[in-house]
Amino acid sequence: MQTDDFNFTLPEHLIAQFPSAERGDSRLLHLRGAQIWDRRFSDLLGTLRKNDVLVLNDTRVLKARLFGVKASGGRVEVLIERLLDAHQVLAQIRASHAPKPGSELILAECLIVKIGERVGEFFRLHFEGTVNVVELLEQYGQLPLPPYITHTADVVDEARYQTIFARQPGAVAAPTAGLHFNDAMLTAINDMGVQIAYVTLHVGAGTFQPVRVQNLHEHVMHSEQYAIPQATIDAIHQAQENGGRVIAVGTTSLRALESAAQHGELVAGAGETRIFITPGYIFKVVDVLLTNFHLPKTTLLMLVCAFGGTEHLLEAYRYAVAKKYRFFSYGDAMLIERQP
């Protein structure tokens, strides 16, 4: 398979720059094989069945972007990629010249940060003082909107680029399929007899990166942390025993579940995943995927092609463009039933 096999043409004006007026006030493209239905997101209720289990990613987006200066005075931009402990992180640093390990940064005019070893494209950073780095980011950081959103994050983004069930801080990008849900929708789903369960996968900045090789076998996935509680495993087993389906909300939830089942049985616990799902992959857990539309030539587009069939997915994307669906993080949603 070649990267160019997963390309499509998208007019720039279809990239959603702002969220819909209200959560859930978006369109839903429903795909089953070659069949396509135009729906509203509220119509999701009509596609769910009693005994299904809906799996949500409860990661919380950090205010992971900080600006400052090096000790020499040069300007820097820091994007936190991962929390390591209460005072240490892995981060990308943008500067005219790469900073040296052992030197210091002054971020947000008041935070003293020591630069540690380089880890691939990242640096290990240590935040001085006693305050937890999550609290510091909440006070001094900026929300890191995706690169295709052109405005600077404001108070609206701080509310809307976060799911209503976000509770585990650690992501630098939102699990965007979850952004559509409001409290009323989740209550209605629960009242139908559909179980709601949670996983955590902390989305990294690599989620936006295109694949830079033509031969997919040469691509190396970025690593992300995930955790699945036993309660979620139990809910999935119960749904399966009662004839229900496992519905993953977002590619992140799907990746966590499929990663936890790589060695056979689905197991609870925490770990790292570099799972790279391309057409031909045999899905072990997920039956239905709710997702947003994805960037061309990315691993996420390859994943949804594997799930719904490459030909069907790319045709659905062409259809969505023709019907002027809104694309990417703040855009509309897509419901894909897995192809056997």
N, C-alpha and C positions, 0 to 999 in steps of 0.2 A: 504493500500500500504506500502511496505517495501523499505527501502533505497537500499537494495541489488538488487531490481528489476531494478535499473537504473545504472547498472555497465557494463563495457565493457573492453576488454583487448587492451591496446595500447602499441606497441613497443616504447621504449624511443627515438629511432632515428627518429620517425615521429613527435616529438615535435619540432616545428620550433623555432630555437634559434635566427634567424635574419630575417629581413623583405625581401621580394622579391626585385629584383634589381630595379624595378620601381613600383610605385603605380599602382595597377590594373593588374600587371603582375602575376596573380594568377589563380588558377583553381576555378571552380564553380560547386558544386554538386547540381543538380536541382531535387527536390523531389515533386511528386504529388501522394499521396497515396502510392501504392506499386511501382509506376513507378519511375525510376531513369535515369537521363541523365548526362553524363560527358560533362561539358562545360568549356569555359574560362570566366573569369570575364567580359570581354568585350561583351560576349554574353548576358549579362543582358539586354542590349538595346533591343534585339529581344524578350524579355519576357514582356516588358512593353507595355502599351497601352495608347493611348490618353485618357485624362481625369482621369488617375490614379493620386494619390498623393503619393509622396515619402517623408517619415518623417525621418529626421536626428536629432541626438542628438548633440547639439553644445557645450557640456561641454568641458572644457579645463583641461588637466591634470596638476596638480601642481608638482613642484619639491619638493615633500613632505617628503623626507627622509633627516634627519640631524644627524650628529654625534657630540658628545661632551663629557663632563664630569659633574659629580655632584660636589657640593661644597666640598665634601669629597675626590674627586679625582677619584672616580670610573667611568669607561667608560659607556656611554649610547648611545643608538640609538633611535631616535624619528621618528615615522611615523605619519604625520598629517592625521587625518581621516576626519576632517570637519572644515571649516572656520566658526567662530561664529560672529566675527566683524573684524574691521580693525586691532585689536591687540590680539585677543583671538582665540584659536583653541581648538578642542578636538584632542587628540593624544594618540597613543600607545607608551609606553616607555619600552624598553628592557634594563634591567640592572641586575647585579648580585643580588641586593636587591632592592625591590620597593622603590622609593623615597617617602619622606614624604611631604604632603601638607604644603605649606609655605616655603619650601626650594627652592633653585635656581639651575638652570643648566646653563652651559656655552656651547653654541653650535657653531660649526664652528669657535671656538677660539675667537669669538667676540660678540656673541649674548647672552644677559642676559635674561633668561626666568624664570619666577616665576611659581612654581607648585601650582595649585589650587586644588579644590575638585576632588575626584575620581567619575567618572560617568560610572558605570559598568566596562568594561575592559579598559576604557579610562581615561585620566587625562585632566582637563581643564588647559591650559597653557596660560600665559600672556607674550607677548613679550614687553620688555621695549623699551622706545624711541618713536619717532613720526612717523617713517617710517611704511607704511602699510605692514602687514605681507606677502601679496602676492609679493610685491617687494623684501622683504627680502628672501623669498623662491626662487625667480627667481635668485637672486644673489648668495645665499649661499647653497641652497638645491641641492639634487640629485634626478633625476627622479626615481620613485619607480617601476622598472620593476617587472612583476609577479614572484612569487617564483620559477616557473619551468624554467625560463630563467636564465642561469647560469653565464652569463658575467655581469660585471658592466656597467651601462649605460654610453654611450659615445655620441659624437656629432651626430652620425648617429641616435641613438635612440631618442635623443632630437627632431629631426626633424620627424622621421617616427613613433614614438609612440605618435602621435598627429594627429588628422584629419586636413584636410586643411580648415575646416569650424569651428574649435574650437575657441570659443570667450568668453565663460563664465567660468572663473576659479573656480575650486572647486572639481574636481575629483582626486582620487588617483589611478585610473586605467582608461585606454582608453576605449571608446565605440568601440570595435575593428572591428566590421563590417564596420564602417565608414572609417577605415584606407585604404581601397581599392580604394576609389574614388580620382580621380584627376580632375583638372579644366576642361579638355577636355570632360570627361565623364559627369560631371554635366551640362556643356553647351549643350551637345548632348541630354541629358535627357530633359532639358528645351525646346529645339527646337522641340522635339517630341510632345509637348503639355501636358507633364506630369508636374504637379505642384510640387514644392519643398518647403517643410515646415519644421519648426524646433520645437523641444522641448528641454528642458534642464533637464537632470537627472545626478546629481553628483554621479558617481560610487564610492562606498566605498570599502575598503579592504576586506570586508566580501564576495564580489563577488567570491573570490577564495576558500572560505572555504567549505570543505565537510560537509554534513549533519552528525552529530555525534550521532543521535538516529536512531533506526531501524524503529520505528513507525513514519510515517511522520506527524501524528497529533500532535506529541510532539515537533516538530521543531519550533523554534522561529526565524523569519526572522530578519536580520539587517535592520535598517531604513535608507532610502536615501531621499534626498531632490529633488523635481522636480518642474518644472514650465512649463506651456503651455500657449502661448499667444493666444489672440482672433483670430489673423490672421491665426493661424494653425487650430483652430476650424472651421473657415469659409472655409478654403481650403478643409478640410475633408468633410464638408457638401456639398460643391459644387461638389466634386468628386462623392460622393454618389448619389446626385441628377442626375448627368449626366451618371450614370452607370459605373463609375470608381471604382477602388479598393484602399484601404488604405494599403500601403506597408511600414511596419516598418523596418528601417535599424537598426538592433541590438535589442537584448532583452531589452536593457535599454529604447529605444524608445517605444517598446511594453508595458513595465511595466508602463511607464508614462501615455500612452494613456488609458490603461485598468484601471489604478488607478483613472484617472479623470472621468471615466464613471461608477464607482462602485455604485453610487446611482441612476443610470438611464441614464439621458442625459449627453453627453460629455460636460464638462464645462471647461472654461479657468480658470487660476489661479495657485497658488503655494501651495505646501503642502508637507507632509511627506508620504512615502509609505512603508508599510511592506508587500505588496501583495505577496502571495505565490501561484503560479500557478502550479497546478498538473493536471494529467489526470482527466477528468471529468469537468474541468472548462469550462464555457460557455463564449467564447470570444464575446465582445460587439462592438469592433471597428476594429481590424486589420484583413485583409484578406490574406496577404502574408508577410512572414518574411524572411529578408536577415540577416544571422548571420554567425559567425564563428563556429567551432567545440568546444565543451565544455568538461570540466573535468568530469570524472566518479563521480557518487553519489552526484552531486551538484544540487542546486536548478535550475540552468540554464538548465541543461540537462533535468530535470523534466519539465520545462517550454516548451522546444521544443518538448518533447514527448506529452505533452498536445495539442500542436498546430498541429502536423503532425500525431499523432497516435504513441503510444509507440512501437508497433511491427514494424511499418514502419521505425521509426527513428532509432531504435537499429539495424535493418537490414541495413539501410543506413550507419550507423557508421561502421559496419563490412565490408561493401562494400568499404567504404573509406579507411579503414586500408589495405584491400587487394590491392587496387589501389594506395596505397602509397600517399594519400593526406597528406598535411602538416597541423598539428593540432595546435589549441589554438591561442593566441593573434596575432602572426606573421604568422599564417597559412592561409590556403585557406578558401573559403567561401561556404556557403550553402544557397540555395533558397528553401524555404518550402512554399507550397501552403496549406492553412488551410483545415483540414478535417472537413466536416460538421458534 
